[in-house]
Amino acid sequence: MPYIQRNDEVIVIAGKDKGKTGRVLRVLNDKGRVLVAKIGMVKKHVKPNPQRNIAGGIAEQETPIHLSNVMLVDSNGKPTRVGVRVNADGTKERFAKTTGETIAPPKKSKK
């Protein structure tokens, strides 16, 4: 069970975007990185492609940032570490180390 999952609200604790919060768009487990909305924006030169209906020019996109540079935001809006505990029925759940509250599974978003 990963500590940070897609659609979690996280805060950046290191780097050029320190202090900003955003929603996790994608988790890259093999590289140990996450893609966070509106964090780590870079400009990318894009060639026009009429078949894919891409106009071309300079586009802005997010770059992945390392998992160690983000922390989950608890219900109070503060950064917290994440723990995993086993319920009485044998299922695992994530909880905030600062408050001890259970972290609800992230909401599913439609693409």
BELMO-V101661 format. One record per backbone hydrogen bond with DSSP energy under -0.5 kcal/mol. NH is the residue of the N-H (numbers start at 0). CO is the residue of the C=O. If there is no record, write none. Layout:
BEGIN
NH&CO + NH&CO
END
This chain:
BEGIN
6&23 + 7&4 + 9&7 + 9&21 + 10&70 + 11&19 + 12&68 + 13&68 + 17&14 + 18&11 + 19&16 + 21&9 + 23&7 + 24&34 + 25&34 + 27&25 + 27&32 + 28&26 + 30&27 + 31&27 + 32&27 + 33&64 + 34&25 + 35&33 + 36&22 + 38&35 + 41&60 + 43&58 + 45&56 + 48&53 + 51&48 + 52&49 + 53&48 + 54&52 + 56&45 + 58&43 + 58&56 + 60&41 + 62&38 + 62&39 + 64&33 + 66&31 + 68&65 + 69&66 + 70&10 + 71&79 + 72&8 + 73&77 + 76&73 + 79&71 + 82&94 + 84&92 + 86&90 + 89&86 + 92&84 + 94&82 + 95&100 + 96&80 + 99&95 + 102&93 + 103&101
END
